[in-house]
Amino acid sequence: MADVVNLNERRKRRDREQRKTEAEAKRILFGRTKAEKQKQEKERSADVRKLDGARRERADKDRD
């Protein structure tokens, strides 16, 4: 004979696990110190400057 399964318990367990994984992801994303955020922003702006410096202008703009 099969075991009786309470679907409400299963659903609640599934929802709890899902919320737990979302919380872990948000802790990683938003749980940084101010210094870490500033460091990442400096690195991002340096990357943007580097890419903008290497950008070539389109030939169409030179002719106008």
Long-range contacts (C-beta under 8 A, 24 or more apart in sequence): none
